[in-house]
Amino acid sequence: MAIRDRLTAPQLRLPRYTVQRDLPVRMPDGVTLLADRYIPLGVRRPPPTILVRTPYGRRGPASVLNGLPFVPFGFQLLVQSARGTFGSGGEFDPLGSEHDDGVATVEWLKKQPWFNGSFATYGASYLGYSAWALAADAGPELKAMSLQITASSFRDAAYVGGSFALESTLTWTELTHRQQQPFGLLTAPLLSRRRAVRAARSGRPLAELDLAAGGEPMRFYQDLISNHGAANHGTGDHGPGDAYWAKRDFSATVGSVEAPVALLGGWYDVFLPWLVKDYLALRAAGHRPHLTIGPWWHTDARHGLVSFRESLAWFRAHLRGDSSGVRADPVRVYVTGAREWRDYQDWPPPGTRTERWHLHAGGGLGPGGPQDHEPSRYRFDPARPTPALGGPTLLGSSKPVDNRPLEKRDDVLVFTSPVLTEDTDIVGPVAAELYVRSSRAHTDFIVRLCDVAPDGASRNVCEGGLRLLPADGDVRRVTVDMWPAGHRFRKGHRVRVHVASGAYPKVAVNPGTGEPLGAARTMVAADQEVFHDPEHPSAILLPCAGRSPAPAIPDPAAER
């Protein structure tokens, strides 16, 4: 955060409030959910309410993440435990109950004598998802939403590019499975990722990894395997998991939400592409949401103060009519490499131009056209998969790391530009357009963009993957959508692109057989070819941008 922002940020105050604990909220099916209500001291009239619905507990360390710091600033806070968690009745069905329970809770809220007619929703990750679940049916009393590192649907995050985000899904399932055990809230975040990675490396079949991690089958993990498949956005096709996801995917209703929405994400967060999609859906519907993206990962504590400051300003503006703390431009992003914040009128930034940097034979990369050369080749063996190194994960640091160990492998293609003679800024969506051929009808392609420093360190900027299904033809043209980026490749650095077919255990291995995800036992190696000739101009598509039209805000410390 910039020094200027530190000086103007509201100071966190010592708690001055009263609490009503374990308020019973009866659901239409008879199940009772419990909630805590925090009321600021000294208020004469009921103030606006901030509603938070969470599966992670209402008290202790979780209370700060649940919005307790807003209470001394004159807001009521209602924190409800999700069904089947921390005293609430019923069974916890991840993602499955949040719409019906959320809407019923809102109707209960409207009938309370202390409700003043307006409320907002707040929360990060699953808490933000819970807010999206009820938003379209909340009524006009919903005046604002401030959500962080989240999305209206977790489907595409679970099945990135049609694959299976093994490490993150198994980690989260293991975490929620253990969190209500003694000391679970303290130990589960520390140990769940370790258990998930250890299970993934155990050699057991994919369908048994929940048993390996937690000692017993876990429903949500098994549901994700059984309903594997990314959404077929706008195609009209029906995937195998559509019925399961019908009541768990709220991306189709985002545009109908009338309440002003503020979104905050991180360049290295697992949900960033879909948080940005929610922003774009709101813009397409004629709304004016705010978007902030910083140099953060999912569990990065550094975004907490920024989130609090911006959320407080948002709630004051839309619940109290005081917009003095809301910035003028709706989009603010941190540009790594440049080490500064920039404000824009929209996303992608107006004036951004897409440049094609072509893959060249011999490992070259640049804006010049491809030459007539043989394709680059490698073999992917799912029995000895290409490992993941850095990149977005659910728990733990996703800070960029040196990728040189990965680049030494013979199952990773590396394409590198000449040394840059001037700074090159990319701000916006990144994608790769590849012309590929595989010996297997079922295979994956994973693309990563790296920044190579003068000392040779090659640090990841963003990445993406795509699971190919059988199709007609020999050489196939495919587009791999990557994480959005805001980054400066500095003068003297080089741009680098990886092409591989694995990132294990972050992404489940494609066995190459086409068997259902949970049933695959046989693994078959794939011989891969990436073409880069005039008829097959494989390239990475970079959103090159100029400087922000408004003065940039230097903040070197944010990138450390």
C-alpha positions in Angstrom: 0.0 0.0 0.0 1.3 3.5 -0.9 2.5 5.8 1.8 -0.3 8.2 0.8 -2.9 5.5 1.4 -1.4 4.6 4.7 -1.8 8.1 5.9 -5.4 8.4 4.8 -6.6 5.0 5.7 -9.1 4.8 8.6 -7.4 3.5 11.7 -8.7 0.2 13.1 -10.4 0.9 16.4 -10.6 -1.0 19.6 -13.9 -3.0 19.7 -16.8 -1.0 21.2 -19.9 -3.1 20.7 -22.4 -5.4 22.3 -23.0 -8.9 21.0 -26.1 -11.1 20.7 -24.9 -14.6 20.3 -26.5 -17.7 18.7 -29.5 -16.0 17.2 -31.7 -18.8 15.7 -32.7 -18.4 12.1 -35.1 -21.0 11.0 -34.9 -22.2 7.4 -37.9 -23.3 5.3 -37.0 -27.0 5.8 -37.0 -26.6 9.6 -33.2 -26.5 10.1 -32.0 -23.8 12.4 -28.9 -21.8 11.6 -27.1 -19.7 14.2 -25.9 -16.2 13.9 -24.1 -13.5 16.0 -25.2 -9.9 15.9 -22.7 -7.2 16.7 -24.1 -3.7 17.6 -21.9 -0.6 17.9 -22.2 1.3 21.2 -23.8 4.7 21.3 -26.1 4.5 18.3 -29.6 5.9 18.8 -31.1 4.3 15.7 -30.5 0.9 14.2 -27.6 1.4 11.7 -27.3 -0.5 8.4 -26.4 -4.1 8.6 -23.4 -6.0 7.0 -24.3 -9.6 6.4 -21.7 -12.3 6.4 -22.3 -16.1 5.9 -19.4 -18.4 6.6 -18.5 -22.0 7.0 -15.3 -21.2 9.0 -16.7 -20.2 12.4 -18.1 -16.9 13.8 -15.7 -16.2 16.7 -12.1 -16.2 17.7 -9.5 -15.3 15.0 -12.3 -15.7 12.3 -14.2 -12.7 13.7 -11.8 -10.2 12.1 -12.1 -11.8 8.7 -15.8 -11.8 9.2 -16.0 -8.0 9.3 -15.8 -7.2 13.0 -13.6 -4.1 12.4 -16.5 -2.4 10.6 -18.7 -2.3 13.7 -16.9 0.6 15.6 -17.5 2.6 12.4 -21.3 2.5 12.9 -22.5 -0.7 11.2 -24.3 -3.7 12.6 -22.7 -7.0 11.7 -24.6 -10.2 11.4 -22.4 -13.3 11.0 -24.1 -16.6 10.3 -22.6 -20.1 10.3 -23.4 -22.0 7.2 -25.6 -25.1 7.4 -23.8 -27.9 9.3 -21.0 -25.8 10.6 -20.2 -24.4 14.1 -23.5 -24.9 15.7 -25.9 -24.5 12.7 -28.1 -27.5 12.1 -28.2 -29.7 9.1 -25.4 -31.2 7.0 -22.7 -29.0 5.4 -23.1 -29.4 1.6 -20.4 -27.3 0.1 -21.8 -24.8 -2.3 -25.1 -26.6 -2.4 -27.2 -24.8 0.3 -26.0 -21.2 0.1 -28.7 -19.8 -2.2 -31.7 -21.2 -0.4 -30.3 -20.6 3.1 -29.0 -17.2 2.1 -32.3 -16.0 0.7 -34.2 -17.3 3.7 -31.7 -15.5 6.0 -32.3 -12.2 4.2 -36.1 -12.6 4.5 -35.6 -13.2 8.3 -33.3 -10.2 8.5 -35.9 -7.9 6.9 -38.5 -8.9 9.6 -36.2 -8.0 12.6 -37.1 -4.9 14.6 -33.5 -3.7 14.5 -33.3 -3.8 10.7 -33.2 -0.3 9.3 -34.1 -1.2 5.7 -30.7 -1.5 4.1 -27.9 -4.1 4.3 -24.6 -5.0 2.5 -22.8 -8.2 2.0 -19.1 -8.7 2.6 -16.5 -11.5 2.5 -13.6 -13.3 0.9 -13.3 -16.6 -0.8 -16.3 -18.9 0.2 -17.8 -15.9 2.1 -17.9 -14.0 -1.1 -19.3 -16.9 -3.0 -22.1 -17.1 -0.4 -22.9 -13.4 -1.0 -23.2 -14.0 -4.8 -25.5 -17.0 -4.1 -28.2 -14.7 -2.5 -27.5 -11.5 -4.4 -29.9 -11.8 -7.3 -32.8 -12.6 -5.0 -32.1 -10.3 -2.1 -34.4 -7.5 -3.1 -33.8 -3.8 -3.1 -32.7 -3.7 0.5 -29.3 -5.0 -0.6 -27.5 -1.7 -1.1 -23.8 -2.8 -1.6 -21.5 -5.8 -2.0 -17.7 -5.8 -1.2 -16.1 -9.2 -2.1 -12.6 -10.4 -2.2 -10.6 -13.2 -3.8 -13.8 -15.0 -4.8 -16.2 -15.7 -7.7 -19.8 -16.3 -8.4 -19.0 -19.8 -9.5 -16.2 -22.1 -8.3 -16.8 -24.6 -11.2 -14.2 -23.3 -13.6 -11.7 -22.8 -10.8 -12.1 -26.5 -9.9 -11.8 -27.6 -13.5 -9.3 -25.1 -14.9 -9.4 -25.3 -18.7 -11.3 -28.6 -18.4 -8.7 -30.3 -16.2 -9.0 -30.8 -12.4 -7.4 -28.5 -9.9 -6.3 -31.4 -7.7 -4.2 -29.6 -5.1 -6.6 -26.8 -4.3 -9.7 -28.9 -4.3 -8.2 -31.7 -2.1 -6.7 -29.1 0.2 -10.0 -27.3 0.7 -12.0 -30.5 1.2 -9.4 -31.7 3.8 -9.5 -28.3 5.5 -13.3 -28.2 5.9 -13.4 -31.8 6.9 -11.1 -31.1 9.9 -11.9 -27.6 10.9 -14.6 -28.4 13.5 -12.3 -30.9 15.3 -10.5 -29.7 18.4 -8.1 -27.0 17.5 -9.1 -27.6 13.9 -9.4 -23.9 13.0 -5.7 -23.5 14.0 -4.2 -26.6 12.6 -6.2 -27.3 9.4 -4.9 -24.2 7.5 -1.4 -25.2 8.4 -1.6 -28.9 7.6 -4.3 -29.4 5.0 -2.1 -28.4 2.0 0.7 -30.6 3.2 -1.6 -33.6 3.6 -3.1 -33.0 0.2 0.3 -32.8 -1.5 1.5 -35.9 0.3 -1.6 -37.8 -0.7 -1.2 -36.7 -4.4 2.4 -38.1 -4.3 1.3 -41.4 -2.7 0.7 -43.1 -6.1 -2.9 -44.0 -5.2 -5.7 -43.6 -7.7 -7.2 -40.1 -8.0 -10.5 -41.3 -6.5 -8.8 -42.5 -3.3 -6.7 -39.4 -2.6 -9.3 -38.0 -0.1 -8.9 -41.3 1.8 -5.1 -40.9 1.7 -5.3 -37.3 2.9 -8.0 -37.5 5.6 -8.4 -41.1 6.4 -11.9 -41.4 5.1 -13.9 -40.6 1.9 -14.9 -36.9 1.7 -18.2 -36.1 0.0 -17.2 -32.9 -1.7 -14.1 -34.3 -3.3 -16.0 -37.3 -4.6 -18.7 -34.9 -5.9 -16.1 -32.9 -7.8 -14.7 -36.0 -9.4 -18.1 -37.4 -10.4 -19.2 -34.1 -11.9 -16.0 -33.2 -13.6 -16.2 -30.7 -16.4 -15.9 -27.0 -16.9 -18.9 -24.9 -17.9 -19.8 -24.7 -21.6 -20.3 -21.0 -21.6 -22.8 -20.0 -24.2 -22.4 -23.1 -26.4 -25.7 -24.7 -25.5 -23.9 -28.0 -24.9 -24.5 -30.0 -21.7 -21.6 -31.3 -19.7 -21.7 -34.3 -17.4 -21.8 -32.1 -14.3 -24.5 -29.6 -15.4 -27.2 -30.9 -13.1 -24.9 -30.9 -10.1 -23.7 -27.3 -10.8 -27.1 -25.9 -11.7 -27.7 -24.8 -8.1 -24.1 -24.0 -7.3 -23.1 -21.7 -10.2 -24.4 -18.1 -10.0 -22.4 -16.6 -12.8 -25.5 -16.3 -15.0 -27.2 -14.0 -12.5 -24.3 -11.6 -11.8 -25.6 -9.0 -14.4 -29.0 -8.9 -12.7 -27.6 -7.8 -9.4 -28.5 -4.1 -8.9 -26.5 -3.4 -5.8 -23.1 -1.7 -6.4 -20.3 -4.2 -6.3 -16.7 -3.8 -5.3 -14.3 -6.6 -6.1 -10.8 -7.2 -4.9 -8.4 -9.9 -6.2 -4.7 -10.8 -6.5 -2.6 -11.6 -9.5 -1.6 -14.9 -7.9 -5.0 -15.9 -6.6 -6.7 -19.1 -7.7 -10.0 -17.3 -8.4 -8.7 -14.2 -10.3 -9.9 -15.1 -13.8 -13.4 -15.6 -12.6 -13.5 -12.6 -10.3 -12.6 -10.6 -13.5 -15.3 -12.4 -15.4 -17.8 -11.2 -12.7 -16.6 -7.7 -13.2 -17.0 -7.9 -17.0 -20.5 -9.4 -16.5 -21.5 -6.4 -14.4 -20.1 -4.0 -16.9 -21.9 -5.7 -19.8 -25.2 -5.3 -17.9 -24.6 -1.5 -17.6 -23.3 -1.4 -14.0 -20.3 0.4 -12.7 -18.5 -2.0 -10.4 -15.1 -1.3 -8.8 -12.1 -3.6 -9.3 -8.9 -3.7 -7.4 -6.1 -6.2 -8.2 -2.9 -6.3 -6.1 0.3 -8.4 -6.0 -1.3 -11.0 -3.7 -2.2 -14.6 -3.5 -5.2 -16.3 -1.9 -4.0 -16.4 1.8 -1.8 -13.4 1.5 -2.4 -11.3 4.7 -1.3 -8.1 2.9 -4.6 -7.6 1.1 -6.5 -7.5 4.4 -5.9 -3.8 5.2 -6.5 -2.7 1.6 -9.8 -4.7 1.6 -10.9 -3.2 4.9 -10.1 0.4 3.7 -11.9 0.0 0.4 -14.8 -1.9 1.8 -15.4 0.7 4.5 -15.4 3.5 1.9 -17.8 1.5 -0.2 -20.2 0.8 2.6 -20.1 4.5 3.7 -20.9 5.5 0.2 -23.8 3.2 -0.5 -25.3 2.7 3.0 -24.7 6.2 4.4 -24.4 8.5 1.3 -20.8 9.5 2.1 -18.8 8.9 -1.1 -15.8 11.0 0.0 -13.6 7.9 0.4 -14.4 6.2 -2.9 -11.7 6.7 -5.6 -12.7 8.4 -8.9 -11.6 5.7 -11.3 -13.3 2.3 -10.9 -10.2 0.1 -11.6 -7.0 0.1 -9.7 -4.3 -2.4 -10.4 -0.8 -3.0 -9.1 1.8 -3.4 -11.9 4.5 -5.7 -10.8 7.9 -4.9 -12.2 6.9 -1.2 -12.3 6.1 -1.4 -8.6 3.2 1.0 -8.8 -0.5 1.3 -8.6 -2.4 2.5 -11.6 -6.0 3.8 -11.9 -8.0 3.1 -15.1 -11.5 3.8 -16.3 -12.2 0.2 -17.2 -10.9 -3.4 -17.6 -9.1 -4.1 -19.8 -7.6 -0.7 -19.7 -8.7 1.5 -22.6 -6.0 1.8 -25.3 -4.4 -1.6 -24.6 -3.3 -3.3 -27.7 -2.9 -7.0 -28.2 0.5 -8.0 -29.6 1.3 -11.5 -31.0 4.7 -12.7 -29.9 5.4 -15.7 -32.0 7.1 -18.9 -30.9 10.2 -19.6 -33.1 12.2 -22.7 -33.8 15.2 -23.2 -31.6 13.4 -21.6 -28.6 13.0 -18.1 -29.9 10.2 -15.7 -29.1 9.3 -12.3 -30.5 6.8 -10.1 -32.4 8.4 -11.1 -35.7 6.6 -13.6 -37.9 7.4 -17.3 -37.7 9.8 -19.0 -40.1 9.3 -22.2 -42.0 10.8 -24.8 -39.5 9.9 -28.2 -38.1 7.7 -28.2 -35.0 9.1 -28.4 -31.5 8.5 -31.8 -29.8 8.4 -33.4 -26.4 7.0 -36.4 -24.7 4.7 -36.2 -21.7 4.6 -39.3 -19.5 1.7 -39.2 -17.0 3.4 -41.8 -14.9 6.2 -39.3 -14.3 4.4 -36.0 -14.7 5.9 -32.6 -15.2 5.8 -31.0 -11.7 4.2 -27.7 -10.7 6.6 -25.0 -9.7 5.0 -21.8 -8.3 1.8 -20.4 -9.5 -1.6 -19.9 -7.9 -2.6 -22.3 -5.1 -5.3 -22.1 -2.5 -3.2 -22.2 0.7 0.4 -21.1 1.2 2.5 -18.6 -0.7 2.0 -18.3 -4.5 4.7 -15.7 -4.8 6.6 -15.9 -8.1 9.6 -18.3 -8.0 12.6 -19.1 -10.1 11.5 -21.5 -12.8 15.0 -22.6 -14.0 14.7 -26.1 -12.5 11.5 -26.7 -14.5 13.1 -25.3 -17.7 15.8 -28.0 -17.6 13.3 -30.8 -18.1 12.9 -32.4 -21.5 9.1 -32.4 -21.2 9.0 -28.6 -21.1 9.4 -26.4 -24.2 11.0 -23.0 -23.6 10.8 -20.0 -25.9 12.7 -16.8 -25.0 12.9 -13.3 -26.5 16.0 -11.3 -27.0 17.0 -8.8 -24.3 14.4 -6.0 -24.2 15.7 -2.6 -25.2 12.9 -0.8 -23.4 10.3 -1.4 -20.7 7.3 -3.4 -21.9 4.1 -3.3 -19.9 1.3 -5.8 -20.1 -2.0 -5.1 -18.4 -5.0 -7.2 -19.2 -6.0 -10.7 -20.4 -3.2 -13.0 -21.6 -3.7 -16.0 -23.8 -1.7 -18.4 -26.0 -2.8 -19.5 -29.5 -1.1 -22.8 -30.3 -1.1 -25.1 -33.2 -0.5 -28.5 -31.8 -0.6 -32.2 -32.6 -0.6 -35.1 -30.1 -0.4 -38.8 -30.4 -3.3 -39.0 -27.9 -6.8 -37.7 -28.5 -7.0 -36.8 -24.8 -4.2 -34.6 -23.5 -3.4 -31.3 -21.8 -1.4 -28.2 -22.8 -0.2 -25.8 -20.1 1.4 -22.5 -20.9 3.3 -20.2 -18.6 4.7 -16.7 -19.1 7.9 -15.8 -17.2 10.1 -12.7 -16.7 13.8 -13.5 -17.1 16.1 -11.1 -15.2 19.6 -10.2 -16.2 21.0 -12.7 -13.7 19.1 -15.5 -15.4 16.3 -16.0 -12.8 13.1 -16.9 -14.6 10.1 -16.0 -12.5 6.5 -16.8 -13.4 4.1 -14.0 -14.3 0.9 -16.0 -15.2 -0.2 -19.3 -16.6 -3.2 -21.3 -17.9 -4.1 -24.7 -19.2 -6.4 -26.5 -21.5 -7.6 -30.1 -21.6 -8.1 -31.3 -25.2 -10.9 -33.6 -26.2 -11.1 -35.7 -29.4 -11.6 -33.6 -32.5 -11.3 -34.0 -36.3 -8.2 -33.0 -38.1 -4.5 -33.4 -37.7 -2.9 -30.2 -36.5 -5.3 -28.4 -34.1 -5.5 -24.7 -33.3 -6.2 -24.1 -29.6 -6.5 -21.1 -27.4 -5.2 -21.3 -23.8 -6.7 -18.6 -21.6 -4.2 -17.6 -19.0 -4.5 -15.6 -15.8 -4.8 -11.8 -16.3 -1.6 -9.9 -15.7 -0.3 -6.5 -14.8 3.4 -6.6 -15.2 6.4 -4.6 -16.5 9.1 -6.5 -18.3 11.9 -4.1 -17.6 14.6 -3.0 -20.0 17.4 -5.6 -19.9 15.0 -8.4 -19.1 13.6 -11.1 -21.5 10.2 -12.6 -22.0 9.9 -16.3 -21.8 7.1 -18.8 -22.5 6.8 -22.4 -21.4 4.7 -25.1 -23.1 4.2 -28.4 -21.2 1.4 -30.9 -20.5 1.6 -31.3 -16.7 1.7 -29.3 -13.5 1.4 -32.0 -10.8 0.0 -32.0 -8.2 -1.6 -28.6 -8.8 -3.4 -30.1 -11.8 -4.4 -33.8 -12.0 -2.5 -35.8 -14.5 -4.3 -36.5 -17.8 -3.9 -40.2 -18.3 -4.3 -39.9 -22.0 -7.0 -42.6 -22.2 -10.3 -40.6 -22.0 -11.5 -42.6 -19.1 -13.7 -40.8 -16.5 -11.6 -38.8 -14.0 -12.2 -41.1 -11.1 -12.0 -44.4 -13.0 -8.7 -43.9 -14.8 -6.1 -46.6 -14.0 -4.1 -46.9 -17.2 -1.7 -44.1 -18.2 -0.3 -43.6 -21.7 2.5 -41.3 -22.7 1.7 -38.5 -25.3 4.1 -37.4 -28.0 3.4 -33.6 -28.4 4.2 -31.3 -31.2 3.9 -27.5 -31.2 4.0 -25.9 -34.7 5.5 -22.5 -35.4 5.6 -21.9 -39.1 3.8 -19.4 -41.4 0.8 -21.7 -41.7 0.7 -22.5 -38.0 1.8 -19.2 -36.3 1.7 -20.2 -32.6 2.0 -17.2 -30.4 1.4 -15.7 -27.0 -1.0 -12.8 -27.0 0.2 -10.0 -24.8 -2.0 -7.0 -23.7 0.6 -4.2 -24.1 -0.4 -1.0 -22.4 0.9 2.5 -21.9 1.1 4.2 -18.5 -2.0 5.0 -16.6 -3.7 8.3 -17.7 -3.7 9.3 -14.0 -0.5 9.7 -12.1 0.7 6.3 -10.9 1.2 5.7 -7.2 4.7 4.2 -6.5 4.6 1.4 -3.9 7.8 -0.7 -4.1 7.1 -2.4 -0.8 4.0 -4.0 -2.1 6.0 -6.3 -4.3 8.3 -7.7 -1.6 
